[in-house]
Amino acid sequence: MGSKRAVEEGISAGSRKRILVVEDEKDFSETLRRTLTREGYGVRIARSGVEALEAIEQERYDLIITDLVMPDMGGLRFVEELRRRGFRLPVIVITGYGDRQSYDQASKLMVSEFLNKPLAMANLIQAIQRALELGRKDLE
């Protein structure tokens, strides 16, 4: 595997919900990792959309959190590719650069939540809980 290896924490615990965080900003992704791990989630960090697609092909996740703006593949392009490959899992998009066009495109791609940075971690946790619940109902 290349030097841009995904960082995992808490993934091995079988009963934990598994979240893939796609975020190129290291400090923010580490904050997410610490917060979500503390909340009891298994977390894997992918630094790019390409790396995230590889991770999804290798392992199962219950939810994806992706940044909107990334250098190699933007978050919405990543979600588009995810859907094209048949993955229906819930996705939360986070961004500091949201606009109406991005929000509309996210809705068409069945994104569960679209959150703007800076965001309160309590709001993110609530969004995760809603997305996981809706994702579970969608699969029933």
N, C-alpha and C positions, 0 to 999 in steps of 0.2 A: 504494500500500500504506500501511497505517496507521503510527502512530508506534511500535507494538510490533513492529518489524521483526525478523525472525530474524537471528541472527548466524551467519555461515558462516566456516569455516576449513578449507582443504585439500580442499574438495569437488571441485574441478576435476580432480584426479588420477584418471584413469580406472580404475586398478587397485586403488585403495584401497577398503576396505570403508567404507561410509557409515553413520554413526550419527546419529540424531536424538535429541537430549537435550531432554526436556520438563521444565523446572525453573524455578520462579518465583523462587527465591532466587539473586540475581545472583552473590554470592561463590562459592557452591557450584557453580553452573553454569560459571563461569569456571575453577574448579579442574578440573572434569571436562573442559572443552574443552582446557585446556593438557595435562593428563595423556594424554588420548586422542589428541590430535594428535601428541604426542611418541611415542606407541606406533605411529604410522603410519596412524591412522584419519582419514577425512574427517569433520568434525563440524559439525553445524548445531544451534544452540540455539533452542528455541521457549520463550517465557516463559509459555505457557498451553496448555491442551488444544485450545482453539479454533484458536490459531495453528498448533499442530502438525498438526491435521487439514487445514488449508489447505496446509501444507508438503508433506504426504504426497500430496495430490492433484496437486501441481505437480512433484514429483521422486521418484525411487526411492531407497529406503534399504534397508540390509541388516539393521538392528537399531534398536530404539527403547529408550531408557532413560527411564523416567518416574518422577517423584516421585508419591507416593500422595496427599498433601494439597496442593491448589492452590486458589486462590480461585474461579475461574470454572467449572472442571470438574475434579473429582478424577481421579486417575490411573486408577482402575479404571473410572470412567465413560468416560474417554477410550479405554481399551482395548476396552471394550464397543462403543463407536461404531466403532472401528477394525475390529473383527471383523464388525460389522453391515455395514460397507462392503466386506467381502470381503478385507481385508488379513490375510495369514497370517504375516507376518514375526515373528521372535522379539522378545519384549519382556522387559526386566528392570525390575522395580519396586523403587525404593529409598524408604525411609521412616524417619522417626524416631518414627512413631506406629503401628507395626504391631500388629495383634491377630489372634487366631485367625480371626475372621470375615473380615477382609480377606485373609488368607492363603488361606482356603478359596475365596473369590470369585475371587482371582487364579488359583488352580488351575483353576477351571471355565472361565476365560477363556483357558486355555492359555498363561499367563505362564511364561516359561522359568526365571526366577529371581526370588526375592523377598529383597532384602537390607536389613538394618537399618542405619541411621546411628547413630553414626559408623561409617564403613566404611573398611577399609584398601584403598587403591587397588590393591594387588596382588590382593586378593580380587575386586575389580570386574573387573580385566583377565582373570582366570581365568574368571569368570562370562561375560564377553563371548565369550571363546574357545569355551566350552562351548555357549553359545546359538547362535553362528554355525555351529558344526559340526552341531548338531542341526537347525538351520534348513535347512542345506544338504542334509542327509539327508532331511528331510521333503519337500523339493521334488524329489527324485530319483524 
